[in-house]
């Protein structure tokens, strides 16, 4: 069995590796945000994702019992739509 000191050393090295990885990803994302073409691609992907939810009702309370939208499997408000797409 390894000692507490050895386990802490392993834990710390894993945390440092994860922090370095986050820094690399953050830098790459920052570079992508500066590129207008890359931002347009992201915008289009987001809009396509939103469009895939056309027809999803807003809330059950706005529909009468027995109608198609009343028993829909999914309801989305604006925040829910953004969460689903992202």
trRosetta pair geometry for C-beta under 8 A, 3 or more apart (Angstrom, degrees):
i j d omega theta_ij theta_ji phi_ij phi_ji
2 6 4.0 -109 179 86 111 136
2 7 5.6 133 106 -51 119 83
2 10 7.9 37 137 -11 162 133
3 6 4.8 101 53 5 75 100
3 7 7.2 -142 96 -2 41 86
4 7 5.8 -56 -148 39 33 110
4 8 6.3 34 153 -20 66 106
5 8 5.8 -53 -146 36 29 111
5 9 6.4 34 152 -22 62 105
6 9 5.6 -53 -150 34 31 114
6 10 6.6 31 152 -17 64 103
7 10 5.7 -52 -150 36 34 111
7 11 6.3 38 150 -21 65 106
8 11 5.4 -52 -146 37 34 116
8 12 6.2 34 155 -20 67 106
9 12 5.8 -53 -145 36 28 111
9 13 6.5 26 156 -17 63 105
10 13 5.9 -56 -147 37 30 107
10 14 6.4 30 154 -18 64 107
11 14 5.8 -59 -153 36 29 111
11 15 6.4 28 152 -18 65 107
12 15 5.6 -54 -148 36 33 112
12 16 6.4 32 154 -19 66 105
13 16 5.7 -51 -146 36 34 112
13 17 6.4 37 153 -20 64 104
14 17 5.8 -53 -149 35 32 111
14 18 6.4 32 153 -18 65 106
15 18 5.7 -55 -148 37 31 112
15 19 6.4 33 153 -20 65 106
16 19 5.6 -52 -147 35 32 112
16 20 6.5 34 154 -19 64 103
17 20 5.8 -53 -150 35 32 111
17 21 6.4 33 152 -20 64 107
18 21 5.6 -54 -149 36 32 114
18 22 6.4 34 153 -20 65 103
19 22 5.7 -51 -148 35 32 111
19 23 6.5 35 152 -21 63 104
20 23 5.6 -54 -151 34 33 114
20 24 6.6 34 152 -19 66 103
21 24 5.8 -52 -150 33 33 111
21 25 6.4 29 154 -15 66 107
22 25 5.8 -56 -146 40 32 110
22 26 6.1 35 155 -22 66 109
23 26 5.7 -54 -145 37 28 113
23 27 6.4 31 155 -20 63 105
24 27 5.8 -56 -151 35 29 111
24 28 6.5 27 153 -17 64 106
25 28 5.7 -55 -149 37 32 111
25 29 6.3 32 153 -18 66 106
26 29 5.7 -54 -146 37 30 111
26 30 6.3 33 153 -21 64 106
27 30 5.6 -54 -149 34 31 113
27 31 6.5 31 153 -18 64 103
28 31 5.8 -53 -150 35 32 111
28 32 6.4 32 152 -19 65 106
29 32 5.6 -55 -149 36 33 113
29 33 6.5 37 152 -24 66 102
30 33 5.7 -50 -149 30 33 112
30 34 6.9 31 153 -18 62 103
31 34 5.9 -57 -157 32 35 110
31 35 6.9 30 149 -20 65 106
32 35 5.7 -59 -155 31 38 111
32 38 4.6 -122 -166 138 80 153
32 39 7.6 141 149 -59 75 67
32 42 7.9 96 151 -40 117 133
33 38 7.6 -89 -68 92 18 119
33 39 6.5 65 -144 -78 45 108
35 38 3.9 60 89 12 114 113
35 39 6.6 170 89 -13 60 84
36 39 5.6 -56 -147 38 34 113
36 40 6.4 38 155 -23 66 103
37 40 5.7 -51 -150 32 32 113
37 41 6.7 35 150 -20 63 101
38 41 5.6 -50 -153 32 35 114
38 42 6.6 35 150 -17 65 103
39 42 5.6 -52 -150 37 35 112
39 43 6.3 41 150 -23 66 105
40 43 5.4 -49 -146 34 33 116
40 44 6.4 34 155 -19 65 104
41 44 5.9 -55 -149 36 30 110
41 45 6.5 30 153 -19 64 106
42 45 5.7 -55 -148 36 32 111
42 46 6.3 33 153 -20 65 105
43 46 5.8 -57 -152 35 29 111
43 47 6.4 25 154 -16 65 107
44 47 5.7 -54 -146 38 32 110
44 48 6.3 34 155 -20 66 106
45 48 5.8 -54 -147 36 30 112
45 49 6.4 33 153 -20 63 105
46 49 5.7 -56 -153 35 30 113
46 50 6.5 31 151 -19 65 105
46 85 6.0 77 -153 151 68 132
46 86 7.7 5 -120 -77 97 74
47 50 5.5 -51 -148 36 35 112
47 51 6.3 36 154 -21 66 105
48 51 5.6 -52 -146 35 32 113
48 52 6.8 41 152 -29 61 98
49 52 5.8 -49 -158 21 34 115
49 53 7.7 21 149 -10 59 102
49 84 7.8 179 160 113 108 80
49 85 3.8 119 124 -145 127 97
50 53 6.2 -67 -168 35 40 105
50 81 6.4 53 -129 167 86 115
50 85 5.5 -12 -66 -88 66 149
51 54 5.7 -5 -168 -29 54 109
53 56 4.6 -44 -178 7 85 131
53 76 6.2 -15 178 34 139 160
53 81 5.9 -176 89 -133 160 97
53 84 6.6 93 -74 96 144 143
53 85 7.4 -95 -10 -65 131 97
56 72 7.1 140 -151 170 62 146
56 74 5.6 -41 -148 101 117 104
56 75 7.1 162 163 -126 92 27
56 76 5.1 38 120 18 129 113
56 81 7.9 157 75 -97 133 97
57 60 7.4 91 112 -77 134 42
57 62 7.2 -171 -180 68 110 110
57 63 6.3 -29 -154 -35 153 136
57 69 4.0 114 -70 -163 143 113
57 72 5.1 159 20 16 118 158
57 75 5.4 -42 90 -117 86 81
57 76 7.9 133 83 29 39 66
58 62 5.9 22 69 27 107 148
58 75 6.5 22 126 -169 21 94
58 76 7.0 -70 -122 76 40 50
58 77 6.1 61 -163 -95 81 62
59 62 5.3 91 70 0 83 103
59 75 5.3 85 -107 179 37 138
59 77 6.9 20 -56 -67 101 94
60 63 6.3 -79 -162 41 41 101
60 70 6.3 73 -154 -151 80 55
60 72 7.6 -154 -91 43 80 92
60 75 5.9 -89 -36 -65 75 152
62 69 7.9 -42 88 122 88 133
63 67 5.1 -126 177 68 106 129
63 69 4.3 -151 -103 93 157 104
63 70 4.2 -151 115 -73 116 73
64 67 5.1 87 66 -15 78 119
64 70 6.2 -74 87 -65 34 134
65 70 5.4 157 -115 -178 31 161
66 70 6.4 36 35 44 28 150
67 70 4.6 104 56 -10 79 106
67 71 7.9 171 79 6 48 80
68 71 7.5 -90 -171 46 25 84
68 72 7.3 52 142 -66 64 89
69 72 5.2 -15 -155 -31 48 120
72 75 6.3 115 86 -66 119 75
75 80 7.6 44 112 92 60 166
76 80 4.1 -150 -145 99 73 117
76 81 4.6 96 160 -65 129 76
76 84 6.4 -57 -115 -5 135 141
77 80 5.0 92 44 12 64 107
77 81 7.1 -120 97 -11 31 90
78 81 5.7 -52 -151 30 31 114
78 82 6.7 28 154 -16 63 104
79 82 5.8 -54 -152 36 34 110
79 83 6.4 33 152 -17 67 107
80 83 5.6 -55 -146 39 33 111
80 84 6.2 34 155 -21 67 106
81 84 5.8 -56 -148 35 29 110
81 85 6.3 22 157 -15 65 109
82 85 6.0 -59 -145 39 29 107
82 86 6.1 15 162 -8 67 111
83 86 6.3 -62 -138 45 26 99
